[in-house]
Protein backbone atom coordinates (compact mmCIF):
# COMPACT_ATOMS: atom_id res chain seq x y z
CA UNK A 1 0.00 0.00 0.00
CA UNK A 2 2.78 2.41 0.93
CA UNK A 3 4.61 1.71 -2.32
CA UNK A 4 1.49 2.55 -4.30
CA UNK A 5 1.00 5.77 -2.29
CA UNK A 6 4.63 6.79 -2.80
CA UNK A 7 4.11 6.53 -6.55
CA UNK A 8 1.19 8.96 -6.40
CA UNK A 9 1.74 11.26 -3.41
CA UNK A 10 4.75 13.59 -3.24
CA UNK A 11 4.18 14.97 0.26
CA UNK A 12 6.25 13.18 2.89
CA UNK A 13 3.89 14.48 5.57
CA UNK A 14 0.86 12.85 3.94
CA UNK A 15 2.81 9.62 3.38
CA UNK A 16 3.81 9.60 7.06
CA UNK A 17 0.16 10.01 8.10
CA UNK A 18 -0.87 7.11 5.86
CA UNK A 19 1.91 4.97 7.31
CA UNK A 20 0.69 5.77 10.82
CA UNK A 21 -2.85 4.69 9.86
CA UNK A 22 -1.54 1.43 8.41
CA UNK A 23 0.38 0.70 11.62
CA UNK A 24 -2.45 1.61 13.98
CA UNK A 25 -3.10 -0.77 16.88
CA UNK A 26 -6.33 -2.73 16.44
CA UNK A 27 -8.59 -4.28 19.08
CA UNK A 28 -10.13 -7.52 17.74
CA UNK A 29 -12.44 -8.10 20.70
CA UNK A 30 -9.87 -10.05 22.73
CA UNK A 31 -6.46 -8.45 22.21
CA UNK A 32 -4.57 -5.46 20.82
CA UNK A 33 -2.22 -5.94 17.89
CA UNK A 34 -0.77 -4.28 14.82
CA UNK A 35 -1.83 -5.96 11.59
CA UNK A 36 1.13 -7.55 9.76
CA UNK A 37 -0.44 -6.44 6.47
CA UNK A 38 -3.62 -4.96 5.12
CA UNK A 39 -5.78 -2.05 6.17
CA UNK A 40 -7.28 -1.75 9.66
CA UNK A 41 -11.05 -2.13 9.34
CA UNK A 42 -13.02 0.71 10.82
CA UNK A 43 -10.46 3.46 10.40
CA UNK A 44 -11.82 6.45 8.47
CA UNK A 45 -9.08 6.21 5.86
CA UNK A 46 -9.49 2.47 5.12
CA UNK A 47 -12.14 2.86 2.39
CA UNK A 48 -10.07 5.54 0.64
CA UNK A 49 -6.91 3.43 0.73
CA UNK A 50 -8.80 0.32 -0.40
CA UNK A 51 -10.22 2.31 -3.32
CA UNK A 52 -6.72 3.47 -4.25
CA UNK A 53 -5.22 0.00 -3.92
CA UNK A 54 -7.95 -1.67 -6.00
CA UNK A 55 -7.76 0.83 -8.85
CA UNK A 56 -6.17 -1.86 -11.05
CA UNK A 57 -9.21 -4.09 -10.50
CA UNK A 58 -11.50 -1.23 -11.58
CA UNK A 59 -9.42 -0.60 -14.69
CA UNK A 60 -9.42 -4.29 -15.64
CA UNK A 61 -13.19 -4.60 -15.17
CA UNK A 62 -13.89 -1.41 -17.13
CA UNK A 63 -11.45 -2.50 -19.83
CA UNK A 64 -13.50 -5.66 -20.39
CA UNK A 65 -16.78 -3.74 -20.33
CA UNK A 66 -18.14 -5.22 -17.09
CA UNK A 67 -20.71 -3.36 -15.02
CA UNK A 68 -19.74 -3.49 -11.37
CA UNK A 69 -20.32 -1.81 -8.04
CA UNK A 70 -17.46 -1.47 -5.56
CA UNK A 71 -17.18 0.13 -2.15
CA UNK A 72 -13.71 -0.27 -0.64
CA UNK A 73 -12.97 -4.02 -0.87
CA UNK A 74 -16.56 -5.19 -1.44
CA UNK A 75 -17.79 -5.47 -5.00
CA UNK A 76 -20.42 -7.08 -7.20
CA UNK A 77 -20.12 -7.64 -10.93
CA UNK A 78 -23.42 -7.55 -12.82
CA UNK A 79 -23.55 -9.92 -15.78
CA UNK A 80 -26.21 -11.11 -18.22
CA UNK A 81 -25.04 -14.75 -18.50
CA UNK A 82 -23.43 -17.35 -16.28
CA UNK A 83 -20.52 -17.57 -18.75
CA UNK A 84 -19.93 -13.82 -18.53
CA UNK A 85 -20.03 -14.07 -14.73
CA UNK A 86 -17.49 -16.89 -14.82
CA UNK A 87 -15.19 -14.82 -17.02
CA UNK A 88 -15.54 -11.84 -14.66
CA UNK A 89 -14.75 -14.04 -11.66
CA UNK A 90 -11.65 -15.38 -13.42
CA UNK A 91 -10.50 -11.85 -14.28
CA UNK A 92 -11.07 -10.77 -10.66
CA UNK A 93 -8.96 -13.62 -9.36
CA UNK A 94 -6.14 -12.87 -11.83
CA UNK A 95 -5.99 -9.16 -10.96
CA UNK A 96 -6.24 -9.76 -7.21
CA UNK A 97 -3.51 -12.41 -7.35
CA UNK A 98 -1.24 -9.85 -9.05
CA UNK A 99 -2.01 -7.51 -6.11
CA UNK A 100 -1.22 -10.36 -3.65
CA UNK A 101 -4.88 -10.57 -2.62
CA UNK A 102 -7.54 -13.25 -2.88
CA UNK A 103 -11.32 -13.30 -2.85
CA UNK A 104 -13.09 -14.07 0.43
CA UNK A 105 -16.20 -15.02 -1.49
CA UNK A 106 -16.44 -15.70 -5.18
CA UNK A 107 -19.98 -16.89 -5.72
CA UNK A 108 -21.93 -16.73 -8.95
CA UNK A 109 -25.60 -16.20 -8.18
CA UNK A 110 -28.59 -14.66 -9.88
CA UNK A 111 -31.18 -12.27 -8.55
CA UNK A 112 -33.72 -15.06 -8.11
CA UNK A 113 -31.33 -16.95 -5.79
CA UNK A 114 -30.54 -13.69 -4.03
CA UNK A 115 -27.39 -12.28 -2.51
CA UNK A 116 -26.33 -9.83 0.15
CA UNK A 117 -24.10 -6.84 -0.56
CA UNK A 118 -23.03 -4.41 2.19
CA UNK A 119 -25.75 -5.72 4.48
CA UNK A 120 -28.55 -5.31 1.94
CA UNK A 121 -30.20 -8.46 0.57
CA UNK A 122 -31.34 -8.55 -3.05
CA UNK A 123 -33.74 -11.38 -3.97
CA UNK A 124 -35.79 -11.26 -7.14
CA UNK A 125 -37.42 -7.84 -7.16
CA UNK A 126 -37.07 -7.43 -3.38
CA UNK A 127 -34.47 -5.28 -1.65
CA UNK A 128 -34.28 -5.94 2.08
CA UNK A 129 -32.30 -4.01 4.67
CA UNK A 130 -31.90 -5.27 8.23
CA UNK A 131 -33.53 -3.29 11.04
CA UNK A 132 -30.60 -3.74 13.38
CA UNK A 133 -27.15 -4.18 11.90
CA UNK A 134 -24.57 -5.83 14.14
CA UNK A 135 -21.67 -3.63 15.24
CA UNK A 136 -18.12 -4.57 14.24
CA UNK A 137 -15.78 -5.58 17.06
CA UNK A 138 -12.64 -4.15 15.47
CA UNK A 139 -11.68 -0.65 16.57
CA UNK A 140 -8.71 1.54 15.79
CA UNK A 141 -7.02 2.49 19.07
CA UNK A 142 -4.54 5.03 17.74
CA UNK A 143 -5.29 8.02 15.58
CA UNK A 144 -2.51 10.24 14.21
CA UNK A 145 -2.30 13.83 15.40
CA UNK A 146 -4.57 16.19 13.45
CA UNK A 147 -3.05 17.43 10.23
CA UNK A 148 -1.88 21.04 10.48
CA UNK A 149 -2.97 22.40 7.11
CA UNK A 150 -1.69 25.92 7.82
CA UNK A 151 1.87 24.69 8.49
CA UNK A 152 1.70 22.35 5.51
CA UNK A 153 0.67 25.14 3.13
CA UNK A 154 3.25 27.55 4.60
CA UNK A 155 5.99 24.94 4.07
CA UNK A 156 4.79 24.29 0.52
CA UNK A 157 4.89 28.02 -0.30
CA UNK A 158 8.36 28.30 1.21
CA UNK A 159 9.58 25.25 -0.77
CA UNK A 160 8.10 26.65 -3.99
CA UNK A 161 9.88 29.98 -3.43
CA UNK A 162 13.22 28.22 -3.65
CA UNK A 163 16.28 28.07 -1.37
CA UNK A 164 17.09 31.00 0.91
CA UNK A 165 20.46 32.43 1.84
CA UNK A 166 21.62 33.04 5.44
CA UNK A 167 19.81 36.39 5.50
CA UNK A 168 16.46 34.75 4.72
CA UNK A 169 16.39 36.02 1.13
CA UNK A 170 15.56 33.79 -1.84
CA UNK A 171 18.73 32.83 -3.59
C-alpha positions as CSV (number, residue, x, y, z in Angstrom):
1,X,0.0,0.0,0.0
2,X,2.8,2.4,0.9
3,X,4.6,1.7,-2.3
4,X,1.5,2.6,-4.3
5,X,1.0,5.8,-2.3
6,X,4.6,6.8,-2.8
7,X,4.1,6.5,-6.5
8,X,1.2,9.0,-6.4
9,X,1.7,11.3,-3.4
10,X,4.7,13.6,-3.2
11,X,4.2,15.0,0.3
12,X,6.3,13.2,2.9
13,X,3.9,14.5,5.6
14,X,0.9,12.8,3.9
15,X,2.8,9.6,3.4
16,X,3.8,9.6,7.1
17,X,0.2,10.0,8.1
18,X,-0.9,7.1,5.9
19,X,1.9,5.0,7.3
20,X,0.7,5.8,10.8
21,X,-2.8,4.7,9.9
22,X,-1.5,1.4,8.4
23,X,0.4,0.7,11.6
24,X,-2.5,1.6,14.0
25,X,-3.1,-0.8,16.9
26,X,-6.3,-2.7,16.4
27,X,-8.6,-4.3,19.1
28,X,-10.1,-7.5,17.7
29,X,-12.4,-8.1,20.7
30,X,-9.9,-10.1,22.7
31,X,-6.5,-8.4,22.2
32,X,-4.6,-5.5,20.8
33,X,-2.2,-5.9,17.9
34,X,-0.8,-4.3,14.8
35,X,-1.8,-6.0,11.6
36,X,1.1,-7.5,9.8
37,X,-0.4,-6.4,6.5
38,X,-3.6,-5.0,5.1
39,X,-5.8,-2.1,6.2
40,X,-7.3,-1.7,9.7
41,X,-11.0,-2.1,9.3
42,X,-13.0,0.7,10.8
43,X,-10.5,3.5,10.4
44,X,-11.8,6.4,8.5
45,X,-9.1,6.2,5.9
46,X,-9.5,2.5,5.1
47,X,-12.1,2.9,2.4
48,X,-10.1,5.5,0.6
49,X,-6.9,3.4,0.7
50,X,-8.8,0.3,-0.4
51,X,-10.2,2.3,-3.3
52,X,-6.7,3.5,-4.3
53,X,-5.2,0.0,-3.9
54,X,-7.9,-1.7,-6.0
55,X,-7.8,0.8,-8.9
56,X,-6.2,-1.9,-11.0
57,X,-9.2,-4.1,-10.5
58,X,-11.5,-1.2,-11.6
59,X,-9.4,-0.6,-14.7
60,X,-9.4,-4.3,-15.6
61,X,-13.2,-4.6,-15.2
62,X,-13.9,-1.4,-17.1
63,X,-11.5,-2.5,-19.8
64,X,-13.5,-5.7,-20.4
65,X,-16.8,-3.7,-20.3
66,X,-18.1,-5.2,-17.1
67,X,-20.7,-3.4,-15.0
68,X,-19.7,-3.5,-11.4
69,X,-20.3,-1.8,-8.0
70,X,-17.5,-1.5,-5.6
71,X,-17.2,0.1,-2.2
72,X,-13.7,-0.3,-0.6
73,X,-13.0,-4.0,-0.9
74,X,-16.6,-5.2,-1.4
75,X,-17.8,-5.5,-5.0
76,X,-20.4,-7.1,-7.2
77,X,-20.1,-7.6,-10.9
78,X,-23.4,-7.6,-12.8
79,X,-23.5,-9.9,-15.8
80,X,-26.2,-11.1,-18.2
81,X,-25.0,-14.7,-18.5
82,X,-23.4,-17.4,-16.3
83,X,-20.5,-17.6,-18.8
84,X,-19.9,-13.8,-18.5
85,X,-20.0,-14.1,-14.7
86,X,-17.5,-16.9,-14.8
87,X,-15.2,-14.8,-17.0
88,X,-15.5,-11.8,-14.7
89,X,-14.8,-14.0,-11.7
90,X,-11.7,-15.4,-13.4
91,X,-10.5,-11.9,-14.3
92,X,-11.1,-10.8,-10.7
93,X,-9.0,-13.6,-9.4
94,X,-6.1,-12.9,-11.8
95,X,-6.0,-9.2,-11.0
96,X,-6.2,-9.8,-7.2
97,X,-3.5,-12.4,-7.3
98,X,-1.2,-9.9,-9.0
99,X,-2.0,-7.5,-6.1
100,X,-1.2,-10.4,-3.7
101,X,-4.9,-10.6,-2.6
102,X,-7.5,-13.2,-2.9
103,X,-11.3,-13.3,-2.8
104,X,-13.1,-14.1,0.4
105,X,-16.2,-15.0,-1.5
106,X,-16.4,-15.7,-5.2
107,X,-20.0,-16.9,-5.7
108,X,-21.9,-16.7,-9.0
109,X,-25.6,-16.2,-8.2
110,X,-28.6,-14.7,-9.9
111,X,-31.2,-12.3,-8.6
112,X,-33.7,-15.1,-8.1
113,X,-31.3,-16.9,-5.8
114,X,-30.5,-13.7,-4.0
115,X,-27.4,-12.3,-2.5
116,X,-26.3,-9.8,0.2
117,X,-24.1,-6.8,-0.6
118,X,-23.0,-4.4,2.2
119,X,-25.8,-5.7,4.5
120,X,-28.5,-5.3,1.9
121,X,-30.2,-8.5,0.6
122,X,-31.3,-8.6,-3.0
123,X,-33.7,-11.4,-4.0
124,X,-35.8,-11.3,-7.1
125,X,-37.4,-7.8,-7.2
126,X,-37.1,-7.4,-3.4
127,X,-34.5,-5.3,-1.7
128,X,-34.3,-5.9,2.1
129,X,-32.3,-4.0,4.7
130,X,-31.9,-5.3,8.2
131,X,-33.5,-3.3,11.0
132,X,-30.6,-3.7,13.4
133,X,-27.1,-4.2,11.9
134,X,-24.6,-5.8,14.1
135,X,-21.7,-3.6,15.2
136,X,-18.1,-4.6,14.2
137,X,-15.8,-5.6,17.1
138,X,-12.6,-4.1,15.5
139,X,-11.7,-0.7,16.6
140,X,-8.7,1.5,15.8
141,X,-7.0,2.5,19.1
142,X,-4.5,5.0,17.7
143,X,-5.3,8.0,15.6
144,X,-2.5,10.2,14.2
145,X,-2.3,13.8,15.4
146,X,-4.6,16.2,13.5
147,X,-3.1,17.4,10.2
148,X,-1.9,21.0,10.5
149,X,-3.0,22.4,7.1
150,X,-1.7,25.9,7.8
151,X,1.9,24.7,8.5
152,X,1.7,22.3,5.5
153,X,0.7,25.1,3.1
154,X,3.3,27.6,4.6
155,X,6.0,24.9,4.1
156,X,4.8,24.3,0.5
157,X,4.9,28.0,-0.3
158,X,8.4,28.3,1.2
159,X,9.6,25.2,-0.8
160,X,8.1,26.7,-4.0
161,X,9.9,30.0,-3.4
162,X,13.2,28.2,-3.6
163,X,16.3,28.1,-1.4
164,X,17.1,31.0,0.9
165,X,20.5,32.4,1.8
166,X,21.6,33.0,5.4
167,X,19.8,36.4,5.5
168,X,16.5,34.8,4.7
169,X,16.4,36.0,1.1
170,X,15.6,33.8,-1.8
171,X,18.7,32.8,-3.6
